[in-house]
Amino acid sequence: MAKKRFTEFVVEAMEAEQRLDVFLTQRMSDRHSRAHLQKMIKNGGVLVNGNQRTPHYAVKEGEKIRVEKLNAPVEDLPAEAIPLDIVYEDEDCLVVNKPAGMVVHPAHGNPNHTLVNALLFHVQTLGNAEDKVRPGLVHRLDKNTSGLLVVAKNDYAHAKLALQFKEHTIDRVYHAFVRGVVQHDEGVCEEPVGRAFLNRKKVVVRPSGGKTATTFFRVLKRFKNATFVEIRPQTGRTHQIRVHFSHMGHPVLGDTFYGIPFPPIQRQALHAASLGFEQPRTKKWIALTSGLPEDMQGLLRFLESHA
């Protein structure tokens, strides 16, 4: 028999009017912390009678609370001697040029051979080490997105870099090839996004109940049936760029999750090309760039030859 994907609770009379996060903490304190559950609620992993709510929502008697089953924390992550393309490093942080196909941190189905495993071998210690799954990470790239990613080597750097991301002072530029001809030379998509109700792995535009998401873009080159774009996401929602461009009718080429396959490339043609941030301790501005990887260069040549 297949395992249930959700854990379900029914609110009893004595539990009514409690905050949702408090209710779940009492029910699940042996498995998860309140902070962890709050994050789950905010990310759409908790549904109240089928609806997403906030952590401070007051639960009602008889309501059914469904909690997506969480992966058990990965304890004692192994350090693995996996080659890394480190483009910058100092006492507080480093920047990796991540290849497409590399998972950033351990998760269900990918317990080893991730960027985090490789980082532990390279630096031994990482910031926010109490996070047994994502130590050192202040942002992420999807498995099949390539490019620049900054990592904190200590708690001080982790806090300072996380604040920069929260306040949107980090400068991030992505390059992508998208389907169809984008008509406007530049523009912005500001549609809220959130987890799909039927497929929790998928993110969709949700005008009601979604999280604020802003994606600026500029056309770099147009082809017969595709466009090369520069993208500056102001926010960092999961799959934000891929979801916004799919919503606009221009899914990223090769993105089989939000679009369709495109044989000249075997993954989504999305690359984190530029990263700028303030060094946590010296306050010096660090600006780094990464050229298109070989598979996206090949895609560019293909599109140019079929223009």
C-alpha positions in Angstrom: 0.0 0.0 0.0 1.3 3.4 -0.9 2.2 5.8 1.9 -0.1 8.8 2.4 1.5 12.0 1.2 -0.1 14.1 4.0 -0.5 13.9 7.7 -4.1 15.0 8.6 -5.4 16.4 11.9 -9.0 17.4 12.9 -9.3 20.3 15.3 -10.9 19.3 18.6 -13.2 21.7 20.6 -10.5 22.4 23.2 -8.0 23.4 20.5 -10.3 25.9 18.7 -9.1 29.5 18.2 -5.5 28.6 18.6 -3.0 29.9 16.1 -2.4 27.4 13.3 1.4 27.3 14.0 0.7 26.8 17.8 -1.8 24.0 17.0 0.7 22.2 14.8 3.6 22.6 17.2 1.5 20.9 19.9 0.6 18.1 17.6 4.0 17.6 16.0 6.5 18.8 18.6 8.2 15.4 18.5 9.0 15.8 14.9 9.3 19.5 13.9 10.0 22.9 15.5 7.6 25.8 15.5 9.9 27.7 13.2 10.0 24.8 10.8 6.2 24.5 10.8 5.8 28.2 10.2 8.0 28.0 7.2 5.9 25.1 5.9 2.7 27.0 6.4 4.1 30.0 4.5 5.3 27.8 1.7 1.9 26.2 1.2 2.7 22.9 2.8 -0.2 23.1 5.2 -3.8 23.3 4.1 -6.9 24.1 6.3 -10.0 22.5 4.7 -8.1 22.7 1.4 -7.0 26.3 1.7 -3.7 27.9 2.5 -3.6 30.0 5.6 -1.1 32.2 7.5 0.7 31.0 10.7 -1.5 33.2 12.9 -4.8 31.9 11.5 -7.2 30.9 14.3 -8.2 27.3 13.7 -11.9 26.2 14.2 -13.4 23.1 15.7 -13.8 20.4 13.1 -11.5 21.9 10.5 -9.2 19.4 8.8 -5.5 20.4 8.8 -3.4 18.6 6.2 0.4 18.8 6.5 2.6 17.7 3.7 5.0 15.0 4.9 8.4 16.5 5.4 11.6 14.8 4.7 13.5 13.9 7.8 16.5 16.2 8.4 19.7 14.9 7.0 22.1 14.4 9.9 25.9 14.5 9.6 26.1 15.4 6.0 29.1 13.7 4.4 31.8 15.8 2.8 32.4 14.7 -0.7 35.4 15.4 -3.0 33.3 16.8 -5.8 35.1 19.4 -8.1 33.8 22.9 -7.7 34.3 25.9 -10.0 34.9 28.6 -7.3 35.2 32.0 -8.9 35.6 34.0 -5.7 36.5 33.2 -2.1 37.5 35.1 1.1 37.3 34.5 4.8 33.5 35.0 4.9 32.1 33.7 1.7 32.7 32.1 -1.6 30.9 32.1 -5.0 30.5 29.0 -7.0 29.7 28.7 -10.7 27.2 25.8 -10.4 26.8 23.5 -13.4 23.4 22.4 -14.6 22.4 19.1 -13.2 23.9 19.6 -9.8 21.4 19.6 -6.9 22.2 22.4 -4.4 21.3 20.6 -1.1 20.3 17.2 0.0 16.6 16.3 -0.2 14.4 13.3 -0.8 15.8 11.4 -3.7 19.1 13.3 -3.6 20.8 12.6 -0.2 24.4 12.9 -1.5 26.5 14.3 -4.4 25.0 17.8 -3.9 26.7 21.2 -3.8 26.5 21.2 0.0 28.3 17.9 0.2 31.0 19.3 -2.0 31.2 22.6 0.0 31.7 20.7 3.2 34.8 19.0 1.7 36.2 22.3 0.5 35.6 24.5 3.5 34.9 22.1 6.4 32.6 24.6 8.1 29.7 26.7 6.8 27.4 29.4 8.2 24.1 28.5 9.8 25.5 25.0 10.6 22.4 24.1 12.7 20.5 23.8 9.4 21.3 20.2 8.7 20.2 20.3 5.1 21.1 23.8 3.8 24.2 25.0 5.8 25.8 28.1 4.3 23.1 28.7 1.7 21.3 32.1 1.5 19.8 31.4 -1.9 19.4 28.6 -4.3 19.4 27.7 -8.0 17.3 24.9 -9.4 19.0 21.7 -10.3 19.0 22.4 -14.0 19.8 26.1 -13.8 23.5 27.0 -14.0 25.5 29.9 -12.8 26.6 32.0 -9.8 25.7 31.2 -6.2 27.1 32.8 -3.1 27.7 30.7 0.0 28.4 31.9 3.6 31.3 30.4 5.4 30.3 31.5 8.9 27.3 32.7 10.9 28.2 36.4 10.6 28.4 36.3 6.9 25.2 34.2 6.6 23.2 36.8 8.6 24.6 39.7 6.6 24.1 38.1 3.2 20.6 36.9 4.1 19.7 40.5 5.0 20.9 41.7 1.6 18.6 39.2 -0.1 15.7 40.2 2.2 16.2 43.9 1.4 16.7 43.2 -2.3 20.1 44.9 -2.4 21.8 41.9 -4.1 22.3 42.4 -7.8 21.3 39.3 -9.8 21.2 39.0 -13.6 20.1 35.9 -15.4 20.3 35.0 -19.1 17.7 32.9 -20.8 16.4 31.7 -24.1 12.6 31.7 -24.2 10.1 30.4 -26.7 8.5 32.8 -29.2 9.3 36.4 -30.0 9.0 38.8 -27.1 7.5 42.0 -28.5 8.5 44.5 -25.9 12.2 45.5 -25.6 11.8 45.6 -21.9 9.2 45.0 -19.3 8.2 43.6 -15.9 6.0 40.8 -14.6 4.5 41.3 -11.2 2.1 38.4 -10.8 2.0 36.8 -7.4 3.0 33.2 -7.3 2.4 30.2 -5.0 2.3 26.5 -4.8 -0.3 24.7 -7.0 -2.9 23.0 -4.9 -2.9 19.7 -6.8 0.8 19.4 -7.4 2.8 20.9 -4.5 6.0 20.7 -6.5 4.7 23.1 -9.0 4.5 26.9 -8.7 1.7 28.9 -10.4 0.6 32.4 -10.8 -2.0 33.0 -8.0 -3.6 36.5 -8.1 -5.3 35.7 -4.8 -3.2 34.2 -2.0 0.1 34.2 -3.9 3.4 35.8 -2.7 4.6 39.0 -4.2 7.0 38.4 -7.1 8.7 40.9 -9.5 10.7 40.0 -12.5 12.3 42.7 -14.8 13.5 41.7 -18.2 15.2 43.1 -21.3 15.4 41.6 -24.8 19.0 41.0 -25.9 18.3 39.4 -29.3 15.4 38.1 -31.2 15.3 35.0 -33.4 12.7 33.4 -35.7 10.9 31.6 -32.9 12.8 32.5 -29.8 14.2 35.4 -27.8 17.4 35.8 -25.8 16.6 37.8 -22.6 18.3 39.4 -19.7 16.4 39.0 -16.5 16.6 40.8 -13.1 14.4 39.2 -10.5 13.7 41.6 -7.6 12.3 38.9 -5.5 13.5 35.3 -5.2 10.5 33.0 -5.2 10.8 29.4 -6.0 10.8 28.9 -9.8 9.9 32.6 -10.2 11.5 33.3 -13.5 10.3 30.0 -15.1 6.7 30.6 -13.9 6.6 34.2 -14.9 7.8 33.6 -18.4 5.6 30.6 -18.9 2.6 32.8 -17.7 3.6 35.5 -20.3 3.5 32.8 -23.0 7.2 32.6 -23.4 8.4 29.5 -21.4 12.1 29.0 -21.0 13.4 26.7 -23.8 14.0 23.2 -22.6 11.9 23.6 -19.5 9.8 20.5 -19.6 8.1 21.3 -16.2 6.6 24.7 -17.2 6.9 24.4 -21.0 7.8 21.7 -23.5 11.1 20.0 -24.6 13.4 21.7 -27.0 15.8 19.1 -28.5 18.8 21.5 -29.0 19.2 21.7 -25.2 18.5 19.1 -22.6 17.6 21.4 -19.7 16.0 24.8 -19.1 18.1 27.4 -20.9 18.5 29.6 -17.8 21.8 30.8 -16.4 22.7 33.0 -13.4 25.1 35.2 -15.3 25.9 38.0 -12.9 26.0 38.4 -9.1 26.8 41.5 -7.1 26.8 41.8 -3.3 28.4 43.7 -0.4 31.2 41.8 1.3 29.8 41.1 4.8 32.8 42.4 6.8 34.6 44.9 4.6 31.5 46.3 2.9 33.3 46.2 -0.4 31.1 45.6 -3.4 31.8 42.3 -5.1 30.7 42.0 -8.7 31.1 38.7 -10.7 30.0 37.4 -14.0 29.8 34.0 -15.7 29.6 33.5 -19.4 27.1 31.2 -21.1 27.9 27.5 -20.5 28.7 25.3 -23.5 25.2 23.9 -23.9 23.6 27.4 -24.0 26.3 28.5 -26.4 25.4 25.6 -28.6 21.7 26.6 -28.4 22.7 30.2 -29.4 24.6 28.9 -32.4 21.5 26.7 -33.4 19.1 29.7 -33.1 21.4 31.9 -35.1 21.8 29.3 -37.9 18.0 29.0 -38.1 17.2 32.7 -38.0 
